[in-house]
């Protein structure tokens, strides 16, 4: 609490969202339970909800009430939708809530439940924050504010990441994840080329008598090689046109892929 108050009074800090998260079990499956400060969220963050409603409208419904927000993975896993009841184990008892809305979230597969910080403190009176979302003032430099926070947090073990750092790390993980996909694509192309080359070689071997007859009639080796290359080129050209036509068809009618 002391560190949070100290950071909140730094000149370059516009607002702080104190995030408190617990690991809970819902219907025998792990999930996350978190609290949010609605004033900060409404002013500095625009959430996207499945209902399409505006952020202010949804947050007004959650404020100081037994209404919660659930993430899309949580809703899909437990078959919940906006307006349905949900019962959570908080402390030594259980409490009933209503799902105000479902928000888009892809940070956790297990899913999350969010409620107003003031409501959570009624059931779990622990004001300590698990994480801090710090919003920098518009007239402040990010590097200066970061240095101020590091000075204020001296003696505490804290990790700091900017949105740019998180975005860059996410992109790096995606690139590393899809590296195997690119390798598989390269292997598939190589195997396809080898298959086509093998098929053309088999055709040439199968036409040995025809080639021998052409040589007997006076065709030069250069002419026969040219004939084979032209035939292979025509086959490749026709295959390319067929692939392009099929690609345009799938692009114009994407429902074909879903059938």
Wavefront OBJ file of the C-alpha trace (Angstrom):
o trace
v 0.000 0.000 0.000
v 2.786 2.429 0.877
v 4.577 1.785 -2.426
v 1.334 2.167 -4.371
v 0.579 5.513 -2.755
v 4.144 6.636 -3.365
v 3.963 5.806 -7.060
v 0.520 7.384 -7.465
v 1.911 10.757 -6.316
v 4.760 10.816 -8.831
v 4.466 13.821 -11.190
v 4.489 11.733 -14.381
v 1.791 9.285 -13.243
v -1.760 10.124 -14.325
v -3.550 7.192 -12.691
v -3.005 3.762 -11.183
v -5.232 0.731 -11.459
v -4.618 -1.610 -8.519
v -5.204 -5.121 -9.764
v -5.864 -7.879 -7.266
v -6.072 -11.423 -8.626
v -6.798 -14.752 -6.978
v -6.641 -18.267 -8.344
v -9.988 -19.947 -7.811
v -11.745 -23.137 -8.827
v -15.080 -22.954 -10.615
v -16.958 -26.167 -11.380
v -13.770 -28.112 -10.708
v -11.694 -26.115 -13.198
v -9.102 -23.404 -12.471
v -9.949 -19.785 -13.166
v -8.851 -16.293 -12.217
v -10.751 -13.865 -10.001
v -9.722 -10.239 -10.229
v -10.815 -6.807 -9.091
v -10.803 -3.627 -11.182
v -10.994 0.055 -10.360
v -13.882 1.195 -12.500
v -13.048 4.911 -12.513
v -9.592 4.242 -13.960
v -10.829 1.611 -16.396
v -13.596 3.858 -17.714
v -11.263 6.793 -18.337
v -8.150 5.075 -19.676
v -9.250 1.787 -21.197
v -11.930 0.945 -23.737
v -12.956 -2.682 -23.348
v -14.726 -4.673 -26.049
v -17.775 -6.693 -25.052
v -19.574 -9.440 -26.918
v -22.854 -7.575 -26.555
v -21.432 -4.556 -28.379
v -22.462 -2.219 -25.560
v -20.378 0.811 -24.662
v -17.800 0.515 -21.878
v -19.417 3.198 -19.664
v -22.785 1.470 -19.845
v -21.390 -1.899 -18.784
v -19.175 -0.513 -16.011
v -22.084 1.461 -14.556
v -23.920 -1.838 -14.186
v -20.972 -3.417 -12.355
v -20.280 -0.524 -9.981
v -20.947 -1.358 -6.298
v -23.190 -4.283 -7.230
v -23.015 -8.061 -7.309
v -22.462 -8.025 -11.039
v -19.302 -9.375 -12.645
v -17.577 -9.431 -16.005
v -16.354 -12.736 -17.388
v -13.854 -13.355 -20.169
v -14.836 -15.071 -23.393
v -12.799 -18.251 -22.623
v -14.514 -18.513 -19.207
v -17.946 -18.010 -20.782
v -17.342 -20.638 -23.454
v -15.878 -23.151 -21.018
v -18.777 -22.890 -18.555
v -21.547 -22.042 -21.052
v -22.390 -18.680 -19.490
v -23.862 -15.572 -21.083
v -24.772 -12.047 -19.988
v -27.624 -11.949 -17.487
v -27.084 -15.439 -16.108
v -26.315 -16.068 -12.413
v -22.953 -17.276 -11.178
v -21.963 -18.451 -7.690
v -18.401 -17.959 -6.435
v -16.532 -19.190 -3.366
v -15.170 -16.116 -1.580
v -13.374 -16.599 1.694
v -15.278 -18.993 3.949
v -18.588 -18.692 2.119
v -20.239 -18.485 -1.257
v -21.809 -15.468 -2.907
v -24.173 -15.110 -5.845
v -23.462 -12.724 -8.702
v -24.928 -11.890 -12.074
v -22.954 -11.814 -15.306
v -23.154 -8.216 -16.555
v -21.349 -8.929 -19.815
v -18.648 -10.984 -21.514
v -15.437 -9.282 -22.619
v -12.923 -10.326 -25.234
v -9.727 -11.645 -23.660
v -7.034 -13.980 -24.969
v -4.459 -13.671 -22.190
v -5.501 -16.843 -20.385
v -7.107 -20.064 -21.561
v -8.553 -20.802 -18.128
v -10.716 -17.642 -18.146
v -11.255 -14.844 -15.648
v -13.969 -13.201 -13.563
v -13.715 -9.466 -12.811
v -15.631 -7.445 -10.232
v -15.577 -3.975 -8.746
v -12.670 -3.575 -6.319
v -14.974 -2.188 -3.612
v -17.256 -5.223 -3.904
v -14.330 -7.653 -3.658
v -13.077 -5.938 -0.502
v -16.409 -6.720 1.158
v -15.802 -10.436 0.734
v -11.986 -10.525 0.724
v -10.729 -7.576 2.800
v -7.156 -7.596 1.508
v -6.267 -4.217 -0.053
v -2.812 -5.312 -1.235
v -2.429 -5.222 -5.016
v -1.061 -8.106 -7.095
v -0.180 -5.848 -10.034
v -0.293 -2.175 -10.875
v -1.415 -0.756 -14.198
v 0.252 2.658 -14.365
v -1.002 5.265 -16.832
v 1.542 7.896 -17.800
v 0.519 11.542 -18.082
v 0.239 12.868 -21.616
v 2.923 15.522 -21.065
v 5.446 13.104 -19.493
v 8.175 11.023 -21.134
v 7.890 7.286 -20.635
v 11.606 6.906 -19.857
v 11.483 9.634 -17.184
v 8.429 8.103 -15.494
v 10.028 4.676 -15.551
v 13.139 6.059 -13.863
v 10.973 7.750 -11.218
v 9.134 4.498 -10.501
v 12.410 2.567 -10.231
v 13.656 5.117 -7.714
v 10.414 4.954 -5.722
v 10.442 1.138 -5.753
v 14.047 0.877 -4.614
v 14.322 -1.932 -2.095
v 11.287 -3.752 -3.484
v 11.377 -6.656 -5.917
v 9.237 -5.459 -8.808
v 9.064 -6.162 -12.534
v 8.070 -3.414 -14.942
v 6.893 -3.830 -18.524
v 5.522 -1.236 -20.891
v 2.760 -1.991 -23.368
v 5.412 -1.789 -26.082
v 7.514 -4.417 -24.288
v 4.533 -6.741 -23.860
v 3.482 -6.322 -27.474
v 7.012 -7.000 -28.700
v 7.329 -10.088 -26.503
v 3.958 -11.391 -27.722
v 5.006 -10.940 -31.355
v 8.316 -12.673 -30.658
v 6.515 -15.640 -29.112
v 4.123 -15.812 -32.064
v 7.028 -15.749 -34.518
v 8.793 -18.512 -32.607
v 5.572 -20.536 -32.438
v 4.981 -20.287 -36.166
v 8.614 -21.002 -37.057
v 7.806 -24.722 -37.150
v 4.860 -23.925 -39.441
v 7.152 -22.163 -41.891
v 9.557 -25.118 -41.735
v 6.706 -27.538 -42.451
v 5.609 -25.377 -45.385
v 9.142 -25.458 -46.804
v 9.306 -29.244 -46.371
v 5.899 -29.627 -48.063
v 7.019 -27.503 -51.025
v 10.279 -29.478 -51.317
v 8.413 -32.797 -51.244
v 5.930 -31.509 -53.833
v 8.770 -30.411 -56.148
v 10.484 -33.765 -55.719
v 7.191 -35.532 -56.445
v 6.631 -33.551 -59.630
v 10.224 -34.124 -60.726
v 9.840 -37.847 -60.040
v 6.604 -37.964 -62.036
v 8.214 -36.192 -65.001
v 11.215 -38.518 -64.827
v 8.868 -41.511 -64.844
v 7.141 -40.116 -67.934
v 10.469 -39.710 -69.697
v 11.520 -43.262 -68.819
v 8.152 -44.571 -69.982
v 8.666 -42.825 -73.338
v 12.062 -44.340 -74.036
v 10.796 -46.085 -77.148
v 9.241 -42.878 -78.467
v 12.467 -40.972 -77.814
v 14.505 -43.732 -79.467
v 12.227 -43.513 -82.511
v 12.722 -39.750 -82.703
v 16.483 -40.210 -82.523
v 16.260 -42.845 -85.269
v 14.303 -40.398 -87.460
v 17.112 -37.846 -87.078
v 16.136 -35.715 -84.058
v 19.137 -34.303 -82.230
v 19.629 -34.759 -78.497
v 19.275 -30.987 -78.025
v 15.873 -31.037 -79.745
v 14.628 -33.896 -77.581
v 15.774 -32.136 -74.394
v 14.027 -28.965 -75.563
v 10.842 -30.950 -76.215
v 10.894 -32.428 -72.702
v 11.589 -29.031 -71.085
v 8.716 -27.405 -73.019
v 6.314 -30.166 -71.950
v 7.389 -29.805 -68.314
v 6.979 -26.017 -68.540
v 3.470 -26.336 -69.968
v 2.496 -28.743 -67.171
v 3.820 -26.276 -64.564
v 2.064 -23.329 -66.248
v -1.270 -25.150 -66.308
v -0.818 -26.154 -62.654
v -0.117 -22.528 -61.682
v -3.215 -21.244 -63.477
v -5.311 -23.970 -61.844
v -3.909 -23.058 -58.392
v -4.571 -19.331 -58.908
v -8.130 -20.007 -60.083
v -8.772 -22.262 -57.072
v -7.282 -19.662 -54.712
v -9.541 -16.902 -56.075
v -12.525 -19.247 -55.753
v -11.760 -19.972 -52.074
v -11.140 -16.266 -51.400
v -14.438 -15.230 -53.005
v -16.387 -18.034 -51.290
v -14.751 -18.626 -47.863
v -17.725 -20.741 -46.717
v -16.425 -23.500 -49.004
v -13.545 -24.068 -46.525
v -16.002 -24.531 -43.657
v -17.925 -27.319 -45.287
l 1 2 3 4 5 6 7 8 9 10 11 12 13 14 15 16 17 18 19 20 21 22 23 24 25 26 27 28 29 30 31 32 33 34 35 36 37 38 39 40 41 42 43 44 45 46 47 48 49 50 51 52 53 54 55 56 57 58 59 60 61 62 63 64 65 66 67 68 69 70 71 72 73 74 75 76 77 78 79 80 81 82 83 84 85 86 87 88 89 90 91 92 93 94 95 96 97 98 99 100 101 102 103 104 105 106 107 108 109 110 111 112 113 114 115 116 117 118 119 120 121 122 123 124 125 126 127 128 129 130 131 132 133 134 135 136 137 138 139 140 141 142 143 144 145 146 147 148 149 150 151 152 153 154 155 156 157 158 159 160 161 162 163 164 165 166 167 168 169 170 171 172 173 174 175 176 177 178 179 180 181 182 183 184 185 186 187 188 189 190 191 192 193 194 195 196 197 198 199 200 201 202 203 204 205 206 207 208 209 210 211 212 213 214 215 216 217 218 219 220 221 222 223 224 225 226 227 228 229 230 231 232 233 234 235 236 237 238 239 240 241 242 243 244 245 246 247 248 249 250 251 252 253 254 255 256 257 258 259
